[in-house]
Amino acid sequence: MHVAPVTPGPVTLASLAHAAWTTGAFLFALFLGAKVLPGPMVQGARLADGSRRTYRMNGMSLWVATHMAVIASTLVFGASLSVLVRELWSYLIVANVVSFAWSIRLLREGRRKIPPAQRRGLLQDFWYGAELNPTWAGVDLKTWAYHPSLIGLSLLNGSLAYHQFETLGTLTPQMVAYQAFWWLYMTTHYYFERGVLSMWDVIAEHFGFMLVWGDLVLVPFFYCLPGFWIAADPTPFPVGAIVALSGLHLLGLWIFRGANAQKDRFKRDPSAKIWGRPPETIGGRLLVSGFWGIGRKINYTGEILVYFSFSLCAGFTSIVPYLVPLWLCVLLPHRAFRDEKRCREKYGELWDAYTRRARFRMIPFLY
């Protein structure tokens, strides 16, 4: 059976005004929360100049506070997240405007702080960012931007469940699975939040329009696509399909989060056990225990499996819900290739010895 996706309402001045003030309130609340909510202070990776920044990792506090705010506004005030579905196009316009305006301010402030000799072209500094680690009021903006990105995505996904319940009077099993998968994905992200400090964009990428737009527009509005088909489909999936999808999601999440956690733990404590055994390395620097002895970029494989589990909840009526995992099937192998090129330049013969031990990049016996 063909299923048409949920269609947002038209853009009006009233919807744009509503989207503007609620988006502003959302960003302000997240920024204030990042400033005042509790969380451990963690040192980041060593930067190119040898320095190390200290970050307050209070994403879990923000994640819990968001749950409390949504539950309270629903039960006490009768509010509904389904407004995000109805006014989606207005929110998309506002998010693009905010991304552009924020990037202009970052460009102006960043170019004032760096000497002229270190500036690139105006368009380059706008796109890639003029400053590596900009801060406002003591909050690191690059790591903070993950919060409106991921929590914003979570609210958009949740709004589709609200829409289905208000339209059909129930939630289908695949919608329940879709929401549970995303909740588990986000909760484990915040549980292992310190892992973002070792990510390439945090360590080496400047903060400009490319990352800002990716955080505020691409991730929230693109990654929720399967939910529009799930919300519109009244036909429940059989129990066997839900069990299979759950197994796929848990497998992918275990590989993705487990591999990243093993590497982060090894970087912090090279003697920490992995799967109950002392870690094995190449030259004391390259980990070949646990997942990292199976594949050199096995974490990317787990991430792709996770995103296919989201998309499969939408069935097979359209290719659109599969755009994100298909895009990742191109993006992540290419990123793995670039990562290995940098690693070969950094480690030299040590990397060659590592690739002989961990022979596969992403898929054992295939790739």
N, C-alpha and C positions, 0 to 999 in steps of 0.2 A: 504494500500500500504506500502510495506517495504521500509524504507529509511535508506541508509547507511550514517554514519556520515562523515563529512569533514575529510579528511586524510592529516596530515601535510607532508611536504617534507622530504627527507632523511637528515641525519646528515653528514655534510662535514666539512673540516677544515675551509672553508670560512664562513659557517653558524655558527660554534662555535666561531670563532673570532668576527663575527658581534654580536652575542648574548652576548659575554663577554664584549665588549666595551660599548654596549648600556645599558646592565644591570648595569655596573659600573657607567655610566653617570646618569642613572635613580636614583640609590641609592645616589650618591653624590648630585644630585639636590634636592632630598627630604631631605637629611640631612642638606644641606645649607639652604633650605627653612625653616626647623624646627628651625634653629638657628636665622634667621633674619626676617622672616615674622611676622606680628603683630598677637596678640592673647591675651586674658585675662590671667592673672596669677591666678591660682586656687590652693588652698591647698588640698592635697590628704587626704585620710582616715588615721586615726591614726594607726601606725604600731605596731608590737608586742613589740618593745622597747619603745613605748610611743611617738616616734617622728612623725612629719608630714612633708612631702616634698611638695615643691611648684613647680607646673608645668605650662609651657606656653602652653595653649590650642589653638594652631593655625592650627588645622587640616582643618578647613573651608577655611582658606587662601590657604593651599596647594591644597585643592580640587578645588577651583576656579582657581588657577594658572595652574593646570593640564588641565582644560578645555581650558584655553586661549592658552596653548602651543599646544594642539592637534588641535584646530581650526586653529590657525595661521599656523602650519606646513602643514595642509591639504590645506588651501585656498591659501597660499602664495607660499609654496615650492612644492606643489603637493605630499607630503608624504602620505603614506597609512599605517594604522595600520594592514592591512592584512598580513604584513611581520611576525607578531607575530604568525599567524596561520601557515604560510608556514614553519617557523623555530621553531615550538613549541618544538620539541624534543631537539634541541640545547639549547633553553632557559631553559628547564627543567633540563638538565645536568648542566648548569652554576649555576642555583639556588641551586642545591644540593651541588655543590662544594663550593659556597659562604657560605651556611649554615654550612658546615663542618669546613671551614677555620675560619669563625667568631666564632664558638663555641670553637675551639682550642684556639683562642686568649682570649676569655672570660675566659676560664679555666685557662690559664697561669696568666692573670692579676688578676683574682679573688682569686686564691690560694696564690698569693703574698700579698694580702691585708688582709687576715684573718689569725688569729693565728693557728698554727698546731692543737691545741686541738679542733677547730671548723670545721676542714676539715673532709669530708667524704672520702670514697674511690675514687680513680681517675676516674673510670667509672661513679660513682654516680655523682661526681661533674661535669663531662663532660655532662651527660645526663640531670640532673636536674638543674645544674648551681651551681657555687661556691659562687656567690655573689647575694644578694637579689635585689639591685637596682643599677646596674652598669651605669655609665655615661661617655660619651666622649664629651669633649669640652662644658660641661655644659648641654648636651642633655641627658635626661633619655632614655636609649636604649630600655627598656621594652615597654614603651608607644609609643616611636617612631616607633617600629617595626610594629605597626598596620598600618602605612602609606604605606610602600611598599607592605604589605599584601593586604589591601583593594583597594588601588589605582592600584596596579598591577593586581588584579582581575578585576577591572573595565576596564583597558586597554585591557585585554584578551577578556573580553566580547564584548567590542567595536570592537575589531579586527574581530570578527565573523560577525558583521553587515557590516563592510567594505567588508569582503570576499563575503557575499551574494550579496551585491549591485554590486560588480565588476563582479560576476559570472552570476547573473540573470538579472541585470539591474534594480532591484527594491528590496524593503524590504517587506516581507510578514507581514500581520497583527500580527501574533504571534511573529515575530522578533521585531516589533515595541513595542509590549506589554512587551516582555522580557527585552528589553533595558530600557523601561520606569520604569518597576518594579525595576530593579537593580539601576537605577539612583535615584529613590525615596528612596530606602533602604539606599543607601550610603549617600545621602544628609541629611536624617534624622539622620543617625549615627553621622555625623559631627555637625549637629545642636545640638544634645544632647551629644556631645563628652565628656563632663566632667563626664558623667556616667561611663566611663571606669575606673575612679579612684577608684570606689567602687567594681570593679570586683576582684574575688578571686585571679587570677593569678597576678594582679598588686600589691595586698596587701601582699600576702603570698608566692607566688611561686618564687623560684630563677630563674634566667635567664640563661638557658643553651640550649643544642641542642634540647630538646623536644619542647620548645617554639619557638626557632629560626626556626627550620625546619617547624613547624606548620605555622608560619607567612610567610615564604618565599617560601615554596613549597606546603604544603597541601592546604591551603586556595586558593591561586591564581590558581593552576593547577587542583584542584579537584572540586572546587565549580563552575567552568565554564562549566562542562561537558554537561549540556543540550543544550548549545549554539551550539555544534558541530552537533547535530541532527537538530536543528532549522535552522541553516544556510544552510543545505543540502536539506531541504524540500521545493519544489516550490509551493506546494498546500496550498492556504490560508485557515485559519480557518474561519468559519462563524462568523458573527457579534455577535450572541448570545453567542458563546463560549468565545469570547474576553471579553464581558461584564461580564460573570460569573467569568472568571479568574481575572478580575480587582476587582470584589467584594471580591473574596477570598483573594487576596493580600492586599487590603485595610483593610479588617477585621483583618487579621493576623498582619499587621503592626501596626494598632491601638492598639491592645492588647499588642503586644511586646514592642513597644516604649512607649505607654501610661503607662503600668505597671512599667517599669523601671524608667520613668520620675517621677511618683508618689512617688516611694520609695526614689529616689535621692532627690526630693524636701522635703520630710518629714525629711530626715537625715539632710538637711541643715537648715530647718526651721520647727520644729514640729508643729507650729501653722498655716502653710500655708493651705488654703482651698483645698479640693479635691472634684471635681465635684460640686463645689459651696457650699460645706458645711465644717464645721470644722472637722478635722481628728478625727476618733475614734480609740482608741488604747487599747491594753491589757497591763495593768501595765505601761502605758506611754512609752513603748518601742517597742511593736509589732503592726504594722499598720494593721487595719482591715477595713479601708475605701477603696472606689474605687475598683480597680481590686483585691486588696489584701484581700478583704472580700469574693471574689468569689472563688479564688483558691490560695493555698499557693505558687505555682510555675506557675501561670497562664502565666507569661511572656514566659516560655518555650513553652507552647501551641501555643502562637502567633508566635513564631519563626518557629515552625514546619509548621504551615499553610503558612507562607511566603515562605518557601523553596519548599513546594509542588506547590505553584503558579508558581515558576520558572520552575519546572520540567514539569508541565502539559502543558507548552507552546511547549514542544517537542512531544506531542502526546503520542501514546502507541505502537510505533514500537519497542521499546527496553526497557529493565529494567535499563540499564546503566544511563540514565538521572535521575533516581529516587534513585540512590545510596546515594546521600547526605541527602535527607529527611528521607530515611529509616535508614541511619546511625544515624541521629539525634533522630529518634524514639527509638533507643537503648541507645544512649549516654545521652540524656537529662533526661529521667526518672531515669537512674542510677545516674546521677549527682544530681537530685532532692533528691533521697534517701540519698546520702552522705551528701548533704547540710542539710537535716533535722536531720540527726544523729548529725552533729556538733551543730546545733541549740538546739537540746534537751540537749546536754551536756552543752551548754553555758547558756541557760535560765531556765532549769529545769522545775519546776511546771508551770512556766509562759508559756512555750511552750505547755504544755498539755492543758492549758486553751485556748490558741490560736487555737490549732487543733480542739477543740470542737466547736469553733466559725467558723473558716474557715475549713469546714469538708473535702473539696476536694483538692487534690494536684494539678492536671493539667486539668481534664475534669469534669465539674459540673455533679453531679449525677452518674458518672461512675468511676472516678479515682481521 
